[in-house]
């Protein structure tokens, strides 16, 4: 018999299992690694400030000298988790043309404040903070600053406000 056979060498079961293990390990690393790298690098590509213009209503639905509370649902995404929170703002106008919109959270600890119609002020029930309606100035209690005013625009007879939350319990207005 000839010593130089023309048959290709056989690959055994062990060689096949080594290759299958290597390919499986590669795909497992890829499946786990891509989301991990994405999560690690995502803060560098994140916008620092996103505008959230909220439609508050038509200009003529807001009575002069009467603050109106508007509630809306704020939807946020954190990776694959969607969260929904009920938010509120207060809108005030003296003349029906120029509007002031306040964030619905007290600047002390973030409690929701309400309109005290008897004394014509905003009152926070948590720690008895009082705010002036026209300017949001603190009239009493522990709040460290005035109510947070939000940017407002009127387009085609519709009032919009750019919603933003600010750091609580500090004297300066700092975005969170």
Buried (B, 14 or more C-beta within 10 A) or exposed (E): EEEEEEEEEEEEEEEEEEEEEEEEEEEEEEEEEEEEEEEEEEEEEEEEEEEBBBEBBEBEEBEEEEBBBBEBEBEEEEEEEEEEEEBBBBBBBEEEEEBBBBBBBBBBBBBBBBBBEEEEBBBBEBEEBBBBBEEBEBBEBBBEBBBBBBEBEBEEEEBBBBBBBBEBEEEEEEEE
